[in-house]
Amino acid sequence: MSGFDAFGETTSLQMSATATIHEFNETTELGLGIGNVTVNGTRRPFFHRRMDSLQLGLLTYKYYGYPVLLAFGSIGNILAYLVCTRTRLKKVSSVQYLAAVAVTDTGFLWTFFLTPLYLYYGVPIIVQVGVCQFMTFLNYVFTFLSIWYLVAMIVEKFIGIYWPLKKTTMCTPFRAKIVMVFMAILAVTCYSYVVYFFGPTGKHITWCHPWPELTRHFENLSKIDSVVVGILPYAIIILLTSLILIRGCEYYRISAAVELWPRQDSSRSDSAQCAKSDTKLVFPVLMLTLISNLPMNIIRSAMSLNGMQMRSSLNKWNNIFYELYILNFVIKFLVYLIFSGNFRCRTWNFLRTTGEKLRQRCERESSPSSDPQDINMEAITREQNARACLMPRQSDI
């Protein structure tokens, strides 16, 4: 279930709803008026229909909030990726999945934003031939990878807890990269059909929508997608997380009874610290994903599998849950900072080091350059001095 699908239902339109900004009469059959209004001397898209205060508030939030969420989420995800790949945290295999999730979340936000960019601001990028198919395809791929990378991460933690002797051979950064590449190839292959099913259609209103003659086949494929993306990964996460918590409680009870506090080798203290920080990163992200994604996925999966139309009362709740779903792709970086002190330390050191390097580079570029002749003379002098030092003196012979 891509972000395009969810956005279409949250606006009470069809799948991948994008409407042109022309005349109010063109959208009367949808119950949604779209036109232009002048605000502070600027022509902006304007929507009007019979809606309550909640719907009006959500519409205002989307109009002004989506650009802010896009900017904030992109900056946070890029910074999270750099911290996970440019610091010592990269030695932990689970952190490789967090870096990949940062990439997929950023890709989802940008492909998702093309729809409200057209619907709310009248920028018709998403309905261009080729762009519609490719961006929808990427949105499906990023949606799939974002949740299944988390599944792979919790599977790795499960192996480390229940089969600790196999952790050093199975849970390595190299194997994590192999798993991520395999999942990416699988997602690209399985969702390649989206390119052939979608296209800009409509007489008076332009939609990035499945072709009418393929709608029935696309609905059948959407039911499979609902299970693969909306039900199965969350069931695996809940099951494995519960088993990990059970085993963790057993370890805590045994260690508290025996008071076993093993001495830690100083050469392994850094890797152990990274492992602890990895645990503090993984479980808050999983809890955030379950809380923000499950409600909307349950509603949408039930509707998709049963072939039911979304009722108005249920649609209001789906609109609210969908905003929580979008926030999941935005605030992961804040979760890392809040729950992991080691991640905060690594982030601060990375920013400080990067700022120092940029400052030194700017100082070198802004410093006045010396005369080329003086530079050449200095180089010749240094070369002559080096040769004089290497040549044996006559008194030594």
DAWO-V283824 format. One record per residue. N is the residue number from 1. PHI is phi in whole degrees, -180 to 180 (* if undefined). NEAR is the number of other ideal C-beta (glycine too) atoms within 10 Angstrom. Layout:
BEGIN
n=<N N>
phi=<PHI PHI>
near=<NEAR NEAR>
END
This chain:
BEGIN
n=<1 2 3 4 5 6 7 8 9 10 11 12 13 14 15 16 17 18 19 20 21 22 23 24 25 26 27 28 29 30 31 32 33 34 35 36 37 38 39 40 41 42 43 44 45 46 47 48 49 50 51 52 53 54 55 56 57 58 59 60 61 62 63 64 65 66 67 68 69 70 71 72 73 74 75 76 77 78 79 80 81 82 83 84 85 86 87 88 89 90 91 92 93 94 95 96 97 98 99 100 101 102 103 104 105 106 107 108 109 110 111 112 113 114 115 116 117 118 119 120 121 122 123 124 125 126 127 128 129 130 131 132 133 134 135 136 137 138 139 140 141 142 143 144 145 146 147 148 149 150 151 152 153 154 155 156 157 158 159 160 161 162 163 164 165 166 167 168 169 170 171 172 173 174 175 176 177 178 179 180 181 182 183 184 185 186 187 188 189 190 191 192 193 194 195 196 197 198 199 200 201 202 203 204 205 206 207 208 209 210 211 212 213 214 215 216 217 218 219 220 221 222 223 224 225 226 227 228 229 230 231 232 233 234 235 236 237 238 239 240 241 242 243 244 245 246 247 248 249 250 251 252 253 254 255 256 257 258 259 260 261 262 263 264 265 266 267 268 269 270 271 272 273 274 275 276 277 278 279 280 281 282 283 284 285 286 287 288 289 290 291 292 293 294 295 296 297 298 299 300 301 302 303 304 305 306 307 308 309 310 311 312 313 314 315 316 317 318 319 320 321 322 323 324 325 326 327 328 329 330 331 332 333 334 335 336 337 338 339 340 341 342 343 344 345 346 347 348 349 350 351 352 353 354 355 356 357 358 359 360 361 362 363 364 365 366 367 368 369 370 371 372 373 374 375 376 377 378 379 380 381 382 383 384 385 386 387 388 389 390 391 392 393 394 395 396 397>
phi=<* -84 -66 -65 -62 -65 -66 -62 -75 -70 -101 60 -109 -83 -62 55 -70 -139 -120 -76 -99 -126 -128 -68 -68 -69 -118 -67 -70 -94 74 -133 -92 -130 -157 -121 -139 -91 -123 55 79 -120 -79 -132 -64 -134 -115 -145 -166 -75 -146 -84 -66 -64 -64 -65 -65 -65 -64 -65 -62 -66 -64 -97 -89 -61 -61 -66 -63 -63 -67 -65 -66 -65 -63 -64 -68 -65 -66 -63 -63 -66 -66 -75 -113 -113 -121 -69 -64 -66 -71 -92 -65 -64 -68 -62 -68 -64 -65 -66 -64 -61 -68 -67 -65 -64 -63 -63 -61 -72 -72 -67 -68 -63 -71 -65 -61 -83 -69 -99 -117 73 -98 -85 -78 -69 -97 -78 -63 96 -67 -58 -67 -71 -69 -66 -60 -64 -64 -64 -64 -65 -64 -64 -68 -60 -88 -78 -66 -67 -63 -61 -67 -72 -64 -64 -64 -63 -64 -65 -82 -92 -132 -62 -69 -92 -65 -69 -98 -97 -105 -121 -58 -65 -65 -62 -65 -63 -63 -66 -65 -62 -65 -64 -63 -63 -66 -63 -70 -71 -99 -65 -64 -61 -61 -89 -88 -102 180 -73 -130 120 -85 -96 -118 -91 -121 -94 -144 -59 -60 -56 -73 -111 -62 -65 -65 -67 -64 -65 -68 -67 -65 -64 -64 -62 -74 -69 -106 -100 -123 -60 -63 -71 -64 -66 -62 -64 -64 -69 -64 -64 -66 -66 -66 -63 -67 -64 -65 -65 -62 -66 -67 -68 -66 -71 -76 -88 55 -91 -126 -67 -73 -106 -68 -66 -71 -108 -66 -68 -66 -66 -63 -64 -65 -64 -64 -62 -63 -69 -87 -70 -69 -61 -66 -65 -64 -60 -64 -65 -66 -84 -99 -59 -56 -67 -67 -64 -63 -69 -67 -63 -67 -68 -72 -89 67 -96 -84 -76 -74 -63 -66 -71 -66 -63 -66 -64 -63 -68 -64 -68 -67 -64 -62 -66 -61 -60 -84 -105 -105 -61 -61 -64 -63 -60 -67 -73 -98 -127 -68 -65 -66 -62 -64 -64 -65 -64 -65 -65 -64 -67 -65 -64 -64 -66 -64 -64 -66 -65 -66 -64 -67 -67 -72 -86 -71 -65 -78 -80 -66 -56 -65 -63 -63 -65 -64 -65 -65 -64 -63 -63 -67 -65 -63 -65 -67 -63 -70 -79 -72 -72 -77 -65 -67 -87 -82>
near=<21 27 24 26 22 24 23 21 21 23 25 17 20 14 21 25 23 27 23 19 20 15 12 12 10 18 21 11 9 16 11 19 16 22 15 12 11 9 9 5 5 7 11 14 18 16 19 12 15 8 15 8 7 11 17 12 11 19 16 10 12 20 17 10 15 20 14 10 20 20 12 15 25 19 12 22 24 14 17 26 19 16 26 24 15 14 19 15 24 15 15 25 23 23 26 26 27 25 22 26 26 28 19 24 26 21 20 25 22 16 23 24 21 24 26 20 18 23 25 21 14 16 13 17 15 24 23 16 8 10 15 25 18 14 22 29 22 18 25 28 24 23 27 24 24 24 22 24 25 24 19 20 26 24 16 24 21 17 15 20 17 13 11 10 7 11 17 9 8 14 19 16 14 9 14 23 15 11 20 21 11 11 17 18 10 14 19 15 10 16 20 12 15 22 15 12 18 25 18 19 16 15 6 12 19 19 22 28 26 24 13 9 7 15 13 9 13 17 13 9 16 18 14 12 22 20 14 15 22 23 16 14 23 20 11 18 22 14 12 20 18 10 14 20 12 10 13 13 10 10 11 10 10 10 12 9 8 8 6 9 7 6 5 10 9 7 7 10 10 11 13 11 14 19 17 14 23 25 17 15 25 24 17 16 20 20 14 18 22 16 11 20 22 18 17 25 21 14 19 23 19 15 18 19 15 9 8 10 8 17 10 8 8 14 17 16 13 20 20 14 20 23 17 15 22 25 15 22 29 19 18 24 22 13 19 26 17 13 19 21 12 18 25 15 12 20 20 12 13 16 13 10 12 12 10 10 10 10 10 10 10 10 9 8 8 7 8 4 7 9 8 8 8 9 11 10 11 11 10 10 10 10 10 10 10 10 9 9 7 7 8 7 7 6 5 5 5>
END
